[in-house]
Amino acid sequence: MAKVCKKAIVTGLVQGVFFRVSTQQQANFLGVSGYVKNTTNGSVEVLACGEVDAVNKLLAWLHIGSQHSRVDDVKKESVPYIEVSDFEVRR
């Protein structure tokens, strides 16, 4: 299977609502590596690397988000593939 990396910027009410931890849990469940981090403008940045189907499932989940979040938009772009060993929450 092909491996890809995609970067996403998630906007809405996504900080302070367990969005990063929930994203990490979902990524771990799907076997996706990368990171999730808050940005200074209130959005969340996600790098998702792994099998195409798993990455696409995580990107679809980002539109739903954590229980207390409100996702307004998810902007996605393909980025060069890099080998990452796990999925981490960054500050």
C-alpha positions as protocol buffer text, in pm:
chain_id: "A"
residue {
  index: 1
  type: MET
  ca { x: 0 y: 0 z: 0 }
}
residue {
  index: 2
  type: ALA
  ca { x: 106 y: 355 z: -69 }
}
residue {
  index: 3
  type: LYS
  ca { x: 205 y: 584 z: 214 }
}
residue {
  index: 4
  type: VAL
  ca { x: 131 y: 956 z: 223 }
}
residue {
  index: 5
  type: CYS
  ca { x: 159 y: 1259 z: 448 }
}
residue {
  index: 6
  type: LYS
  ca { x: -107 y: 1527 z: 463 }
}
residue {
  index: 7
  type: LYS
  ca { x: -117 y: 1846 z: 662 }
}
residue {
  index: 8
  type: ALA
  ca { x: -446 y: 1989 z: 784 }
}
residue {
  index: 9
  type: ILE
  ca { x: -543 y: 2317 z: 948 }
}
residue {
  index: 10
  type: VAL
  ca { x: -861 y: 2285 z: 1153 }
}
residue {
  index: 11
  type: THR
  ca { x: -1054 y: 2597 z: 1246 }
}
residue {
  index: 12
  type: GLY
  ca { x: -1348 y: 2653 z: 1480 }
}
residue {
  index: 13
  type: LEU
  ca { x: -1370 y: 2587 z: 1852 }
}
residue {
  index: 14
  type: VAL
  ca { x: -1077 y: 2344 z: 1859 }
}
residue {
  index: 15
  type: GLN
  ca { x: -855 y: 2463 z: 2142 }
}
residue {
  index: 16
  type: GLY
  ca { x: -927 y: 2386 z: 2507 }
}
residue {
  index: 17
  type: VAL
  ca { x: -1182 y: 2115 z: 2419 }
}
residue {
  index: 18
  type: PHE
  ca { x: -958 y: 1802 z: 2418 }
}
residue {
  index: 19
  type: PHE
  ca { x: -927 y: 1820 z: 2038 }
}
residue {
  index: 20
  type: ARG
  ca { x: -554 y: 1741 z: 2034 }
}
residue {
  index: 21
  type: VAL
  ca { x: -576 y: 1443 z: 2269 }
}
residue {
  index: 22
  type: SER
  ca { x: -881 y: 1308 z: 2084 }
}
residue {
  index: 23
  type: THR
  ca { x: -696 y: 1344 z: 1754 }
}
residue {
  index: 24
  type: GLN
  ca { x: -400 y: 1155 z: 1897 }
}
residue {
  index: 25
  type: GLN
  ca { x: -628 y: 875 z: 2017 }
}
residue {
  index: 26
  type: GLN
  ca { x: -794 y: 850 z: 1677 }
}
residue {
  index: 27
  type: ALA
  ca { x: -457 y: 853 z: 1497 }
}
residue {
  index: 28
  type: ASN
  ca { x: -323 y: 578 z: 1725 }
}
residue {
  index: 29
  type: PHE
  ca { x: -636 y: 370 z: 1663 }
}
residue {
  index: 30
  type: LEU
  ca { x: -587 y: 408 z: 1286 }
}
residue {
  index: 31
  type: GLY
  ca { x: -210 y: 352 z: 1293 }
}
residue {
  index: 32
  type: VAL
  ca { x: -130 y: 703 z: 1167 }
}
residue {
  index: 33
  type: SER
  ca { x: 187 y: 885 z: 1274 }
}
residue {
  index: 34
  type: GLY
  ca { x: 260 y: 1258 z: 1287 }
}
residue {
  index: 35
  type: TYR
  ca { x: 154 y: 1532 z: 1526 }
}
residue {
  index: 36
  type: VAL
  ca { x: -120 y: 1769 z: 1633 }
}
residue {
  index: 37
  type: LYS
  ca { x: -53 y: 2115 z: 1775 }
}
residue {
  index: 38
  type: ASN
  ca { x: -227 y: 2440 z: 1861 }
}
residue {
  index: 39
  type: THR
  ca { x: -140 y: 2746 z: 1655 }
}
residue {
  index: 40
  type: THR
  ca { x: -128 y: 3106 z: 1773 }
}
residue {
  index: 41
  type: ASN
  ca { x: -437 y: 3203 z: 1572 }
}
residue {
  index: 42
  type: GLY
  ca { x: -666 y: 2954 z: 1751 }
}
residue {
  index: 43
  type: SER
  ca { x: -660 y: 2679 z: 1489 }
}
residue {
  index: 44
  type: VAL
  ca { x: -503 y: 2335 z: 1517 }
}
residue {
  index: 45
  type: GLU
  ca { x: -240 y: 2194 z: 1280 }
}
residue {
  index: 46
  type: VAL
  ca { x: -226 y: 1822 z: 1208 }
}
residue {
  index: 47
  type: LEU
  ca { x: 39 y: 1623 z: 1022 }
}
residue {
  index: 48
  type: ALA
  ca { x: -87 y: 1275 z: 935 }
}
residue {
  index: 49
  type: CYS
  ca { x: 144 y: 1014 z: 778 }
}
residue {
  index: 50
  type: GLY
  ca { x: 73 y: 654 z: 696 }
}
residue {
  index: 51
  type: GLU
  ca { x: -129 y: 428 z: 469 }
}
residue {
  index: 52
  type: VAL
  ca { x: -359 y: 624 z: 235 }
}
residue {
  index: 53
  type: ASP
  ca { x: -683 y: 478 z: 374 }
}
residue {
  index: 54
  type: ALA
  ca { x: -585 y: 537 z: 737 }
}
residue {
  index: 55
  type: VAL
  ca { x: -476 y: 897 z: 670 }
}
residue {
  index: 56
  type: ASN
  ca { x: -800 y: 966 z: 482 }
}
residue {
  index: 57
  type: LYS
  ca { x: -1002 y: 826 z: 772 }
}
residue {
  index: 58
  type: LEU
  ca { x: -822 y: 1054 z: 1017 }
}
residue {
  index: 59
  type: LEU
  ca { x: -878 y: 1354 z: 790 }
}
residue {
  index: 60
  type: ALA
  ca { x: -1248 y: 1269 z: 771 }
}
residue {
  index: 61
  type: TRP
  ca { x: -1261 y: 1242 z: 1151 }
}
residue {
  index: 62
  type: LEU
  ca { x: -1111 y: 1592 z: 1180 }
}
residue {
  index: 63
  type: HIS
  ca { x: -1438 y: 1731 z: 1039 }
}
residue {
  index: 64
  type: ILE
  ca { x: -1618 y: 1580 z: 1340 }
}
residue {
  index: 65
  type: GLY
  ca { x: -1359 y: 1645 z: 1612 }
}
residue {
  index: 66
  type: SER
  ca { x: -1381 y: 1589 z: 1985 }
}
residue {
  index: 67
  type: GLN
  ca { x: -1705 y: 1581 z: 2179 }
}
residue {
  index: 68
  type: HIS
  ca { x: -1691 y: 1946 z: 2286 }
}
residue {
  index: 69
  type: SER
  ca { x: -1532 y: 2093 z: 1974 }
}
residue {
  index: 70
  type: ARG
  ca { x: -1697 y: 2273 z: 1683 }
}
residue {
  index: 71
  type: VAL
  ca { x: -1515 y: 2230 z: 1355 }
}
residue {
  index: 72
  type: ASP
  ca { x: -1583 y: 2507 z: 1104 }
}
residue {
  index: 73
  type: ASP
  ca { x: -1332 y: 2412 z: 834 }
}
residue {
  index: 74
  type: VAL
  ca { x: -1050 y: 2171 z: 755 }
}
residue {
  index: 75
  type: LYS
  ca { x: -796 y: 2281 z: 496 }
}
residue {
  index: 76
  type: LYS
  ca { x: -580 y: 1995 z: 368 }
}
residue {
  index: 77
  type: GLU
  ca { x: -269 y: 1971 z: 158 }
}
residue {
  index: 78
  type: SER
  ca { x: -35 y: 1692 z: 56 }
}
residue {
  index: 79
  type: VAL
  ca { x: 322 y: 1720 z: 179 }
}
residue {
  index: 80
  type: PRO
  ca { x: 628 y: 1505 z: 104 }
}
residue {
  index: 81
  type: TYR
  ca { x: 622 y: 1172 z: 288 }
}
residue {
  index: 82
  type: ILE
  ca { x: 844 y: 1145 z: 593 }
}
residue {
  index: 83
  type: GLU
  ca { x: 886 y: 846 z: 821 }
}
residue {
  index: 84
  type: VAL
  ca { x: 753 y: 931 z: 1167 }
}
residue {
  index: 85
  type: SER
  ca { x: 745 y: 671 z: 1444 }
}
residue {
  index: 86
  type: ASP
  ca { x: 442 y: 784 z: 1647 }
}
residue {
  index: 87
  type: PHE
  ca { x: 171 y: 1047 z: 1677 }
}
residue {
  index: 88
  type: GLU
  ca { x: 245 y: 1318 z: 1930 }
}
residue {
  index: 89
  type: VAL
  ca { x: 65 y: 1611 z: 2085 }
}
residue {
  index: 90
  type: ARG
  ca { x: 280 y: 1920 z: 2050 }
}
residue {
  index: 91
  type: ARG
  ca { x: 245 y: 2250 z: 2230 }
}
